[in-house]
């Protein structure tokens, strides 16, 4: 039974669990452990998990139109086939930035893959957002930051939410039908001592959810940026949620052990696990990437 209080459903001890996504045709929740170089799958019907080794840091995984997956490795976008565990390179937009890695991504309603990069050392403002569709991958023109997170789209695809994690800001940008970005405004600022905004997700009512790394919680904001709800976790580093299940009314949350010393880990034995809770609202149906 899924309750309003988050509970651990899969013990993986992820160093940096990230990128949860519900894949409808597979009826399963997929996510990654960036630092452990792992791709994970959780089957709620059987209550079992499975994992694959990735050939490097893997920031995200998303379904593609051919029934396989796209993944964001440090070296670029790759095709992933879970049947044989193979990875095939597709795009390398930042071959000139070897200190960068990919961090988060989503699929827009039109099937375009959007992803962000970041400085792996978390010091340089070298993180950019990219859009890939039908064999083309371009930089979007959004300002560079050290750690990007997101993006996420409004239900109609006209608004792009993207996060400057170290700056503790979530931004809102207008998006044209061809993927061009327009006016950008501040959507929400995370106050001191509340953690850092991590991966964003939008629900069926157009409200934005964000994980709070170091904040022990996830938050829900209405479309104007007003804080509506905060759900507390028994672990400090909550990275991102995804809506799943047949009715898309179960929230799955990835968490991380990164940055926690032995004293903290003793107090947070569930850190790095996959959690689930009842969010009280449905999520949006997922899209598949046409890359």
C-alpha positions as YAML, in Angstrom:
chain: A
units: angstrom
residues:
- id: 1
  name: UNK
  ca: [0.00, 0.00, 0.00]
- id: 2
  name: UNK
  ca: [1.27, 3.45, -0.94]
- id: 3
  name: UNK
  ca: [0.67, 6.05, 1.77]
- id: 4
  name: UNK
  ca: [1.16, 9.81, 1.95]
- id: 5
  name: UNK
  ca: [4.35, 9.24, 3.95]
- id: 6
  name: UNK
  ca: [7.34, 8.26, 1.79]
- id: 7
  name: UNK
  ca: [8.58, 4.74, 2.35]
- id: 8
  name: UNK
  ca: [11.53, 2.84, 0.90]
- id: 9
  name: UNK
  ca: [10.44, 0.31, -1.73]
- id: 10
  name: UNK
  ca: [13.80, -0.68, -3.22]
- id: 11
  name: UNK
  ca: [17.07, -0.73, -1.32]
- id: 12
  name: UNK
  ca: [19.84, 0.12, -3.77]
- id: 13
  name: UNK
  ca: [22.04, 2.39, -1.64]
- id: 14
  name: UNK
  ca: [22.56, 4.72, -4.59]
- id: 15
  name: UNK
  ca: [25.47, 7.09, -4.36]
- id: 16
  name: UNK
  ca: [23.55, 9.54, -6.55]
- id: 17
  name: UNK
  ca: [20.14, 8.18, -7.51]
- id: 18
  name: UNK
  ca: [18.56, 10.32, -10.22]
- id: 19
  name: UNK
  ca: [16.28, 10.52, -13.25]
- id: 20
  name: UNK
  ca: [13.23, 8.41, -12.29]
- id: 21
  name: UNK
  ca: [10.85, 7.86, -15.22]
- id: 22
  name: UNK
  ca: [7.75, 5.69, -15.52]
- id: 23
  name: UNK
  ca: [7.76, 3.72, -18.78]
- id: 24
  name: UNK
  ca: [4.15, 2.80, -19.56]
- id: 25
  name: UNK
  ca: [4.78, 0.06, -22.14]
- id: 26
  name: UNK
  ca: [7.09, -1.65, -19.65]
- id: 27
  name: UNK
  ca: [4.92, -0.93, -16.57]
- id: 28
  name: UNK
  ca: [8.12, -0.18, -14.67]
- id: 29
  name: UNK
  ca: [10.07, 2.65, -13.08]
- id: 30
  name: UNK
  ca: [13.55, 3.28, -14.50]
- id: 31
  name: UNK
  ca: [16.28, 5.42, -12.88]
- id: 32
  name: UNK
  ca: [20.05, 5.75, -12.64]
- id: 33
  name: UNK
  ca: [22.86, 5.95, -10.12]
- id: 34
  name: UNK
  ca: [25.16, 8.53, -11.69]
- id: 35
  name: UNK
  ca: [28.28, 7.93, -9.63]
- id: 36
  name: UNK
  ca: [27.98, 4.13, -9.49]
- id: 37
  name: UNK
  ca: [27.49, 3.94, -13.27]
- id: 38
  name: UNK
  ca: [24.26, 1.95, -12.99]
- id: 39
  name: UNK
  ca: [20.89, 1.84, -14.75]
- id: 40
  name: UNK
  ca: [18.08, 0.52, -12.53]
- id: 41
  name: UNK
  ca: [14.59, -0.86, -13.21]
- id: 42
  name: UNK
  ca: [11.89, -1.41, -10.60]
- id: 43
  name: UNK
  ca: [8.90, -3.63, -11.36]
- id: 44
  name: UNK
  ca: [6.12, -2.73, -8.87]
- id: 45
  name: UNK
  ca: [3.93, -5.67, -9.84]
- id: 46
  name: UNK
  ca: [6.64, -8.14, -8.82]
- id: 47
  name: UNK
  ca: [8.30, -5.78, -6.31]
- id: 48
  name: UNK
  ca: [11.73, -6.56, -7.74]
- id: 49
  name: UNK
  ca: [14.61, -4.54, -9.12]
- id: 50
  name: UNK
  ca: [17.23, -5.16, -11.76]
- id: 51
  name: UNK
  ca: [20.30, -3.18, -12.78]
- id: 52
  name: UNK
  ca: [22.79, -2.82, -15.64]
- id: 53
  name: UNK
  ca: [26.34, -1.47, -15.68]
- id: 54
  name: UNK
  ca: [26.90, 1.69, -17.72]
- id: 55
  name: UNK
  ca: [30.26, 2.58, -19.32]
- id: 56
  name: UNK
  ca: [30.64, 5.79, -17.30]
- id: 57
  name: UNK
  ca: [28.62, 8.32, -15.34]
- id: 58
  name: UNK
  ca: [25.00, 8.08, -16.51]
- id: 59
  name: UNK
  ca: [22.81, 11.11, -15.78]
- id: 60
  name: UNK
  ca: [19.41, 10.01, -17.07]
- id: 61
  name: UNK
  ca: [17.41, 7.41, -19.00]
- id: 62
  name: UNK
  ca: [14.31, 8.00, -21.17]
- id: 63
  name: UNK
  ca: [12.25, 5.83, -23.54]
- id: 64
  name: UNK
  ca: [12.56, 6.24, -27.31]
- id: 65
  name: UNK
  ca: [10.06, 5.74, -30.13]
- id: 66
  name: UNK
  ca: [11.67, 2.45, -31.19]
- id: 67
  name: UNK
  ca: [10.96, 0.82, -27.82]
- id: 68
  name: UNK
  ca: [14.52, 1.19, -26.51]
- id: 69
  name: UNK
  ca: [16.08, 3.97, -24.42]
- id: 70
  name: UNK
  ca: [18.25, 7.05, -24.69]
- id: 71
  name: UNK
  ca: [20.73, 7.61, -21.88]
- id: 72
  name: UNK
  ca: [22.97, 10.53, -21.02]
- id: 73
  name: UNK
  ca: [26.53, 9.35, -20.47]
- id: 74
  name: UNK
  ca: [29.36, 11.75, -19.71]
- id: 75
  name: UNK
  ca: [30.56, 11.33, -23.30]
- id: 76
  name: UNK
  ca: [27.16, 12.14, -24.82]
- id: 77
  name: UNK
  ca: [23.74, 10.74, -25.70]
- id: 78
  name: UNK
  ca: [23.68, 6.97, -26.27]
- id: 79
  name: UNK
  ca: [21.14, 4.36, -27.31]
- id: 80
  name: UNK
  ca: [20.65, 1.70, -24.61]
- id: 81
  name: UNK
  ca: [19.23, -1.77, -25.26]
- id: 82
  name: UNK
  ca: [18.43, -3.59, -21.99]
- id: 83
  name: UNK
  ca: [18.13, -6.90, -23.83]
- id: 84
  name: UNK
  ca: [21.90, -7.14, -24.22]
- id: 85
  name: UNK
  ca: [23.05, -4.21, -22.07]
- id: 86
  name: UNK
  ca: [24.63, -2.44, -25.05]
- id: 87
  name: UNK
  ca: [25.26, 1.30, -25.45]
- id: 88
  name: UNK
  ca: [25.66, 3.01, -28.84]
- id: 89
  name: UNK
  ca: [26.78, 6.62, -29.25]
- id: 90
  name: UNK
  ca: [24.34, 9.04, -30.92]
- id: 91
  name: UNK
  ca: [25.33, 12.62, -30.07]
- id: 92
  name: UNK
  ca: [28.40, 14.18, -28.43]
- id: 93
  name: UNK
  ca: [27.54, 17.89, -28.14]
- id: 94
  name: UNK
  ca: [30.20, 18.63, -25.54]
- id: 95
  name: UNK
  ca: [33.26, 16.78, -26.77]
- id: 96
  name: UNK
  ca: [35.07, 20.09, -26.26]
- id: 97
  name: UNK
  ca: [34.11, 20.12, -22.54]
- id: 98
  name: UNK
  ca: [35.59, 16.91, -21.08]
- id: 99
  name: UNK
  ca: [35.05, 18.16, -17.52]
- id: 100
  name: UNK
  ca: [31.29, 18.26, -18.04]
- id: 101
  name: UNK
  ca: [28.76, 15.47, -17.64]
- id: 102
  name: UNK
  ca: [25.03, 15.08, -18.26]
- id: 103
  name: UNK
  ca: [22.73, 15.49, -15.28]
- id: 104
  name: UNK
  ca: [18.99, 15.47, -16.03]
- id: 105
  name: UNK
  ca: [16.55, 15.33, -18.96]
- id: 106
  name: UNK
  ca: [12.96, 15.04, -20.14]
- id: 107
  name: UNK
  ca: [10.94, 14.45, -23.31]
- id: 108
  name: UNK
  ca: [8.77, 17.32, -24.54]
- id: 109
  name: UNK
  ca: [5.23, 16.72, -25.83]
- id: 110
  name: UNK
  ca: [6.55, 16.94, -29.41]
- id: 111
  name: UNK
  ca: [9.00, 14.09, -28.82]
- id: 112
  name: UNK
  ca: [12.10, 16.29, -28.53]
- id: 113
  name: UNK
  ca: [14.68, 15.22, -25.98]
- id: 114
  name: UNK
  ca: [15.87, 18.05, -23.71]
- id: 115
  name: UNK
  ca: [18.82, 17.55, -21.38]
- id: 116
  name: UNK
  ca: [21.19, 19.57, -19.25]
- id: 117
  name: UNK
  ca: [24.89, 19.28, -18.51]
- id: 118
  name: UNK
  ca: [27.07, 20.41, -15.62]
- id: 119
  name: UNK
  ca: [30.63, 20.82, -14.46]
- id: 120
  name: UNK
  ca: [31.48, 17.52, -12.80]
- id: 121
  name: UNK
  ca: [33.65, 19.41, -10.28]
- id: 122
  name: UNK
  ca: [30.64, 21.68, -9.51]
- id: 123
  name: UNK
  ca: [32.70, 24.88, -9.75]
- id: 124
  name: UNK
  ca: [32.57, 26.25, -13.32]
- id: 125
  name: UNK
  ca: [29.49, 27.74, -15.00]
- id: 126
  name: UNK
  ca: [29.75, 25.32, -17.93]
- id: 127
  name: UNK
  ca: [26.36, 23.59, -17.76]
- id: 128
  name: UNK
  ca: [24.09, 24.08, -20.80]
- id: 129
  name: UNK
  ca: [20.72, 22.82, -22.01]
- id: 130
  name: UNK
  ca: [20.31, 20.96, -25.32]
- id: 131
  name: UNK
  ca: [17.43, 19.88, -27.54]
- id: 132
  name: UNK
  ca: [17.65, 16.74, -29.69]
- id: 133
  name: UNK
  ca: [15.07, 15.69, -32.28]
- id: 134
  name: UNK
  ca: [15.10, 13.70, -35.51]
- id: 135
  name: UNK
  ca: [18.87, 13.33, -35.61]
- id: 136
  name: UNK
  ca: [19.74, 16.92, -34.71]
- id: 137
  name: UNK
  ca: [21.10, 18.11, -31.35]
- id: 138
  name: UNK
  ca: [21.44, 21.85, -30.65]
- id: 139
  name: UNK
  ca: [22.28, 24.07, -27.68]
- id: 140
  name: UNK
  ca: [19.16, 25.99, -26.63]
- id: 141
  name: UNK
  ca: [20.70, 29.34, -25.72]
- id: 142
  name: UNK
  ca: [19.66, 29.29, -22.06]
- id: 143
  name: UNK
  ca: [22.28, 30.82, -19.73]
- id: 144
  name: UNK
  ca: [25.06, 28.52, -18.51]
- id: 145
  name: UNK
  ca: [25.23, 27.52, -14.83]
- id: 146
  name: UNK
  ca: [27.37, 25.13, -12.81]
- id: 147
  name: UNK
  ca: [24.67, 22.52, -12.13]
- id: 148
  name: UNK
  ca: [21.63, 22.30, -14.39]
- id: 149
  name: UNK
  ca: [18.56, 20.30, -13.38]
- id: 150
  name: UNK
  ca: [15.48, 19.50, -15.39]
- id: 151
  name: UNK
  ca: [14.13, 20.64, -17.62]
- id: 152
  name: UNK
  ca: [10.40, 19.92, -17.23]
- id: 153
  name: UNK
  ca: [7.45, 21.08, -19.34]
- id: 154
  name: UNK
  ca: [4.00, 22.45, -18.61]
- id: 155
  name: UNK
  ca: [1.16, 20.16, -19.75]
- id: 156
  name: UNK
  ca: [0.80, 21.95, -23.10]
- id: 157
  name: UNK
  ca: [4.55, 22.17, -23.70]
- id: 158
  name: UNK
  ca: [4.61, 25.97, -23.89]
- id: 159
  name: UNK
  ca: [6.54, 26.53, -20.65]
- id: 160
  name: UNK
  ca: [9.96, 25.12, -19.79]
- id: 161
  name: UNK
  ca: [11.04, 24.90, -16.16]
- id: 162
  name: UNK
  ca: [14.78, 24.66, -15.57]
- id: 163
  name: UNK
  ca: [16.89, 24.79, -12.43]
- id: 164
  name: UNK
  ca: [20.11, 26.48, -11.35]
- id: 165
  name: UNK
  ca: [20.80, 24.17, -8.43]
- id: 166
  name: UNK
  ca: [23.71, 26.02, -6.80]
- id: 167
  name: UNK
  ca: [21.94, 29.34, -7.35]
- id: 168
  name: UNK
  ca: [18.84, 27.87, -5.62]
- id: 169
  name: UNK
  ca: [16.59, 29.16, -8.39]
- id: 170
  name: UNK
  ca: [13.98, 27.56, -10.64]
- id: 171
  name: UNK
  ca: [13.32, 29.48, -13.86]
- id: 172
  name: UNK
  ca: [10.34, 29.60, -16.21]
- id: 173
  name: UNK
  ca: [10.92, 30.06, -19.95]
- id: 174
  name: UNK
  ca: [8.43, 30.39, -22.81]
- id: 175
  name: UNK
  ca: [8.95, 27.80, -25.58]
- id: 176
  name: UNK
  ca: [7.78, 28.17, -29.18]
- id: 177
  name: UNK
  ca: [6.31, 25.34, -31.24]
- id: 178
  name: UNK
  ca: [9.66, 24.86, -33.01]
- id: 179
  name: UNK
  ca: [11.52, 24.52, -29.70]
- id: 180
  name: UNK
  ca: [12.91, 28.04, -29.63]
- id: 181
  name: UNK
  ca: [13.16, 29.61, -26.19]
- id: 182
  name: UNK
  ca: [11.71, 33.01, -25.36]
- id: 183
  name: UNK
  ca: [11.18, 35.13, -22.27]
- id: 184
  name: UNK
  ca: [12.64, 33.82, -19.00]
- id: 185
  name: UNK
  ca: [11.41, 34.78, -15.53]
- id: 186
  name: UNK
  ca: [12.17, 33.60, -12.01]
- id: 187
  name: UNK
  ca: [9.67, 30.94, -10.95]
- id: 188
  name: UNK
  ca: [10.84, 30.10, -7.41]
- id: 189
  name: UNK
  ca: [13.78, 30.73, -5.13]
- id: 190
  name: UNK
  ca: [14.69, 28.21, -2.42]
- id: 191
  name: UNK
  ca: [15.38, 29.89, 0.89]
- id: 192
  name: UNK
  ca: [18.49, 29.34, 3.02]
- id: 193
  name: UNK
  ca: [18.69, 26.11, 5.05]
- id: 194
  name: UNK
  ca: [16.02, 24.43, 2.87]
- id: 195
  name: UNK
  ca: [18.43, 22.50, 0.66]
- id: 196
  name: UNK
  ca: [19.11, 22.82, -3.07]
- id: 197
  name: UNK
  ca: [16.48, 22.44, -5.81]
- id: 198
  name: UNK
  ca: [17.15, 19.24, -7.72]
- id: 199
  name: UNK
  ca: [15.11, 17.53, -10.43]
- id: 200
  name: UNK
  ca: [11.75, 19.14, -11.35]
- id: 201
  name: UNK
  ca: [8.58, 17.31, -12.44]
- id: 202
  name: UNK
  ca: [5.17, 18.68, -13.50]
- id: 203
  name: UNK
  ca: [1.86, 17.03, -12.53]
- id: 204
  name: UNK
  ca: [-1.47, 16.85, -14.39]
- id: 205
  name: UNK
  ca: [-2.66, 20.07, -12.74]
- id: 206
  name: UNK
  ca: [0.34, 21.98, -14.06]
- id: 207
  name: UNK
  ca: [2.04, 22.23, -10.68]
- id: 208
  name: UNK
  ca: [5.79, 21.73, -10.32]
- id: 209
  name: UNK
  ca: [7.42, 19.31, -7.90]
- id: 210
  name: UNK
  ca: [11.11, 19.55, -7.01]
- id: 211
  name: UNK
  ca: [13.40, 17.36, -4.97]
- id: 212
  name: UNK
  ca: [15.47, 19.16, -2.34]
- id: 213
  name: UNK
  ca: [19.05, 17.92, -2.08]
- id: 214
  name: UNK
  ca: [20.06, 18.39, 1.54]
- id: 215
  name: UNK
  ca: [16.52, 19.55, 2.32]
- id: 216
  name: UNK
  ca: [14.89, 16.28, 3.51]
- id: 217
  name: UNK
  ca: [11.84, 16.91, 1.32]
- id: 218
  name: UNK
  ca: [10.06, 17.38, -1.98]
- id: 219
  name: UNK
  ca: [7.97, 20.47, -2.66]
- id: 220
  name: UNK
  ca: [4.98, 21.25, -4.86]
- id: 221
  name: UNK
  ca: [4.54, 24.75, -6.36]
- id: 222
  name: UNK
  ca: [1.50, 26.05, -8.21]
- id: 223
  name: UNK
  ca: [1.93, 27.47, -11.77]
- id: 224
  name: UNK
  ca: [2.56, 30.96, -10.35]
- id: 225
  name: UNK
  ca: [5.45, 29.75, -8.18]
- id: 226
  name: UNK
  ca: [3.55, 29.71, -4.89]
- id: 227
  name: UNK
  ca: [4.58, 26.94, -2.48]
- id: 228
  name: UNK
  ca: [1.64, 24.60, -1.95]
- id: 229
  name: UNK
  ca: [2.99, 21.58, -0.12]
- id: 230
  name: UNK
  ca: [6.13, 20.04, 1.35]
- id: 231
  name: UNK
  ca: [6.54, 16.32, 1.99]
- id: 232
  name: UNK
  ca: [9.27, 15.34, 4.43]
- id: 233
  name: UNK
  ca: [11.56, 12.33, 3.95]
- id: 234
  name: UNK
  ca: [13.67, 10.27, 6.37]
- id: 235
  name: UNK
  ca: [16.75, 11.03, 4.23]
- id: 236
  name: UNK
  ca: [18.40, 14.35, 3.45]
- id: 237
  name: UNK
  ca: [19.13, 14.09, -0.27]
- id: 238
  name: UNK
  ca: [15.92, 13.77, -2.29]
- id: 239
  name: UNK
  ca: [16.78, 14.20, -5.94]
- id: 240
  name: UNK
  ca: [13.66, 13.85, -8.13]
- id: 241
  name: UNK
  ca: [10.18, 12.33, -8.33]
- id: 242
  name: UNK
  ca: [8.26, 10.63, -11.15]
- id: 243
  name: UNK
  ca: [4.58, 9.76, -11.34]
- id: 244
  name: UNK
  ca: [3.86, 6.13, -12.15]
- id: 245
  name: UNK
  ca: [1.49, 3.20, -11.91]
- id: 246
  name: UNK
  ca: [-1.49, 2.54, -14.19]
- id: 247
  name: UNK
  ca: [-3.24, 5.69, -12.99]
- id: 248
  name: UNK
  ca: [-0.04, 7.76, -12.63]
- id: 249
  name: UNK
  ca: [-0.99, 8.47, -9.02]
- id: 250
  name: UNK
  ca: [2.07, 6.95, -7.31]
- id: 251
  name: UNK
  ca: [5.05, 9.23, -6.78]
- id: 252
  name: UNK
  ca: [8.46, 7.56, -6.94]
- id: 253
  name: UNK
  ca: [11.46, 9.41, -5.53]
- id: 254
  name: UNK
  ca: [15.18, 8.82, -6.01]
- id: 255
  name: UNK
  ca: [17.61, 9.72, -3.23]
- id: 256
  name: UNK
  ca: [21.37, 9.88, -2.71]
- id: 257
  name: UNK
  ca: [24.14, 9.01, -0.26]
- id: 258
  name: UNK
  ca: [26.53, 11.49, -1.89]
- id: 259
  name: UNK
  ca: [28.10, 13.92, 0.59]
- id: 260
  name: UNK
  ca: [26.99, 12.00, 3.69]
- id: 261
  name: UNK
  ca: [29.68, 10.93, 6.14]
- id: 262
  name: UNK
  ca: [29.51, 7.77, 8.25]
- id: 263
  name: UNK
  ca: [27.76, 9.57, 11.10]
- id: 264
  name: UNK
  ca: [25.06, 10.85, 8.74]
- id: 265
  name: UNK
  ca: [24.68, 7.46, 7.07]
- id: 266
  name: UNK
  ca: [24.23, 5.79, 10.45]
- id: 267
  name: UNK
  ca: [21.32, 8.15, 11.09]
- id: 268
  name: UNK
  ca: [19.98, 7.73, 7.53]
- id: 269
  name: UNK
  ca: [20.16, 3.99, 6.78]
- id: 270
  name: UNK
  ca: [17.67, 4.41, 3.91]
- id: 271
  name: UNK
  ca: [19.73, 7.03, 2.08]
- id: 272
  name: UNK
  ca: [20.09, 6.14, -1.60]
- id: 273
  name: UNK
  ca: [16.93, 4.01, -1.71]
- id: 274
  name: UNK
  ca: [13.98, 4.36, -4.07]
- id: 275
  name: UNK
  ca: [10.91, 5.70, -2.24]
- id: 276
  name: UNK
  ca: [7.19, 5.86, -3.04]
- id: 277
  name: UNK
  ca: [4.31, 7.92, -1.67]
- id: 278
  name: UNK
  ca: [0.78, 9.03, -2.51]
- id: 279
  name: UNK
  ca: [1.02, 12.59, -3.89]
- id: 280
  name: UNK
  ca: [-2.74, 13.14, -3.94]
- id: 281
  name: UNK
  ca: [-2.64, 14.10, -7.64]
- id: 282
  name: UNK
  ca: [-1.98, 12.37, -10.93]
- id: 283
  name: UNK
  ca: [1.05, 12.88, -13.12]
- id: 284
  name: UNK
  ca: [1.23, 13.57, -16.84]
- id: 285
  name: UNK
  ca: [1.46, 10.72, -19.35]
- id: 286
  name: UNK
  ca: [5.03, 10.24, -20.48]
- id: 287
  name: UNK
  ca: [6.34, 10.88, -23.98]
- id: 288
  name: UNK
  ca: [8.86, 8.95, -26.05]
- id: 289
  name: UNK
  ca: [11.85, 10.62, -27.66]
- id: 290
  name: UNK
  ca: [12.28, 10.79, -31.44]
- id: 291
  name: UNK
  ca: [16.01, 11.38, -31.53]
...
